[in-house]
Amino acid sequence: MKKLLGILILGLLLTSCSNKEEEVKLLERCANNIFMDNKVFFVLSSRSEREMITRRELQQKLTTSNAYRKSFAYCENLLQESPVTFKEAYSDKY
């Protein structure tokens, strides 16, 4: 019985970790789109400069670009407001 409980808890932990990783990927995809479209936060940089920023690792994007950080925070709010719609919109199913 203890082994079964341990396996169940381990399974739940692994599932929650993979969900967080998936959410971060979706948030990054959302932030990249908003940052590239330049519709929410008007950035003075050119499109090619924004493309270079979006190719970086997430940590680097968040620390070097204030506009990207704002885009990411905006996407976090969208996810919080309507998680199902957000996940469907930014999943890579299509």
Steps between C-alpha positions, in 0.01 A plus 500: 500500500786741582665422166176572315462831681864589423450421131182707491672801661800469268265488201319813614829685551625407155171603342500839671861563395425421136194727510715791623757440226221494242353823638838672481536394136152632424575827679823537306319436171237760593763756605698442180189564290404816686857629503546434126163647400582811704128566554476513878828658608636729234869429469731735315727222375476360150337167419840338439619611844185356657557172312852479644360547851236228456769247400671531838440279803200602708706618797708721273190646332345586835811666637609700194175634357250695705243480220536121485459476876179705474378275217567191713316652799207588273486137386510382862190711565328354194577148623367579844178657367405219262733199517311271262471760225864601544627141481295432187617822333871447563536122491691351210218266400439692181 
